[in-house]
Amino acid sequence: MDNRVAMHVINGFTSRTPALMAELRRLHEVVESLGVSLKASWLPSIANVWADTLSRMRDRADYRMCDAISARLDQLWGGPTIDMFASAVNTPCTRFFSRMRTPGCEGVDAFSAHWGGEDNRWIFPPFSDARRVVDKM
């Protein structure tokens, strides 16, 4: 990795941030369950161009609906049970599909999933996928 602080957090297995400590605990569980050891090492950004570029990319489809509007829709139809177009950061649900494999996601690519059998799906796709959503429905 090209972040010395992250390297020390992983190798020292400690952080002052409660959310980061929760992630570290989950990482430790996975590593332990696989029977492997994990040691992060530092690599300057200039020697890690591909990963550095990926970490700086902005996903223009990673957004969410205004909380006030979401709350009003929940009042009208009840809270959603699964978010079909989300990330761990922007979902209002505990269950969600993501565009890429993400910790906690139920599946990747909502279009490849069966949309029946779920009472209240949250479907707020990137605008570029609106036509595909209508076709799928």
LINZI-V170107 format. One line per field, one symbol per residue. burial: + if it has 24 or more other C-alpha atoms within 12 Angstrom, else -. A space follows every 50 residues. Layout:
# LINZI-V170107
burial=???
This chain:
# LINZI-V170107
burial=+-------++--+----------+-------------------------- -------------+---------------+-+++++++-++++-+++++- ----+++-+++---------+++++------------
